[in-house]
């Protein structure tokens, strides 16, 4: 069966008004932080062009701000400035070179913003502060509403002049239009508040104004939030009614969908791996039953099989695949050519996409070092070398795959029976199985490019010299480092001791969280599932505080409550000693009060910092007999993205 035969729906063309898309895979709008000085950049053009070259049926760019009062984050495209048009042309020409249409998303974020960058009041339908930005907005008057409408028309004109094939009105998770549509944020008593037709008045005015500007030759779409997931907010029934109003205008060519609010329920918009794929399909499914317009469905689609099944089941007409195409720009092309197994599937870990954006950095990907660097050409490969990579974790696998892809002869040595390193351990806990994809994907690339992978082989300086390689790349990882207060107590163990089966805690367990990420929360859930009474203690203000960056904190909090996991904060371990009954007496100090006291636990599990396994590096670098590089945790223990990135850099530098 051909690839297009296997995917009976995914690669069928579809008309969106005046525009025909070659397939149903949409690279939907998402933030990138690639803008500079409010203008689009060459990185935008290269980024979107890579996904067009990779076979996407439609590209929809990130939002373009429609008014000076809308500046919620620093690196936003200010579409209302005429200076954006040349940048628009570079983007559209780069995408059109691959025969793919591209739309621009227009937006005003309304009250979901701050005046920090604009030095202006935030505009919204009513003075209802957003829970994230915590800034009371100014309720727009009629003249300001007219100004908003005019701003959308201006940006639509710039998009038309810049060569876009269509525009999409962002009316969903972060938008002044969503603010007007939602009963939770629209408390107006004039003709823009109250009953739904009034609350939808701004949206319908925008549809009319934008259609008038772009004419009949460009497509026009509207993106709606199906359920805000907040008290008193918009639910699916009202969204269906809005979709019918939109369709009745006769000016709109498709409806896109979303779920949640990009502040209060952000964790449901860009859901992590703890949320099942396709979780938001009920929204496009309901809209598709109510309107004749094509409907786009979104919600953590990881592979083409899931996308095709959603189409086959009638939930949507197109599928938005964002993180899947961030991880692999050739997602669509690989599926179409019968090489779906070669797709570098997204982990939904949110570390380098959502997480970096939240830290005001440009968008990247934990397993694709080229994401966010498409505009920076790689140097030409040098003469082929014999390369030995030591360590089969994410850093070593990436180094081996990149080196082999660039023409080197690569052997990878892993001392364990299987590759994966700490990632394989991390993926063994509840809600984290998909994290193993970073290893599976890299290992598949190694095999595809001809890397010789030898497991169960412990590399030494002597054995490496005997191989006589041209260069060695060390990715030997890190090992647990015992806290100073733990002494030699047998019942004080590391997270890895538990996950790798060297320790089996029972009874009352204290998990010490000094890392603020998945290590403590994951082992706590695992032990609770095994029947332990678990308490997590952290010196921070929140247990697992960095889970907030990856949008995992909310779902962990729900699961922790269901599993009766106790959480104590602002607490540091001073000392531990053996109790008379063989348990562990732990001396704890509260920072804020200065109070300290001893508590007794059956076991203590430490999520604390590791130390690099650098002995092989020290021996080889001291001898100077072999050119040697090191990457990942054996340089300094960090997270997987650092290992992958350094593995790629080392291979490119060979």
Buried (B, 14 or more C-beta within 10 A) or exposed (E): EEBBEBBEBBBBEBEBBBBEBBBBBBBBBBBBBBBBEBBBBBBBBBBBBBBBBBBBBBBBBBBBBBBBBBBBBEBBBBBBBEEBBEBBBBBBBBBBEBEBBBBBBBBBBBBBBBBEBBEBBBBBBBEBBBEBBEBBBBBBEEEBBEBBBBBBBBBBBBBBBBBBBBBBBBBBBBBBBBBBBBBBBBEBEEEBBBEBEBBBBBBBBBBBBBBEBBEEEBBBBBBBBBBBBBEEBBBBEBBBBBBEBBBEBEBBBBBBBBBBBBBBBBBBBBBBBBBEBBBBBBBBBBBBEBBEBBBBBBBBBBBBBBBBBBBEEEBBBBBBBBBBBBBBBBBBBBBBBBEBEBBBBBBBBBBBBBBBBBEEEBBBBBBBBBBBBBBEEEEEBEEEBBBBBBBBBBBBBBBBBBBBBBBBBBBBBBBBEEBBBBBBBBBBBBBBEBBBBBBBBBBBBBEBBEBBBBEEBEBEBEEBBEEEBBBBBBBBBBBBBBBEBBEEBEBBBBBBBBBBEEBEBEEBBBBBBBBBBBBBBBBBBBBBEEEBBBBBBBBBEBBBBBBBBBBBBBBBBEBBEEBEBBBBBBBBBEBBEBBEEEBBBBBBBBEEEEEEEEEEBBBBBBBBEBBBBBEBBEBBBEEEEBBBBBBBBBBEBEBBBBBBBBBBBBBBEB
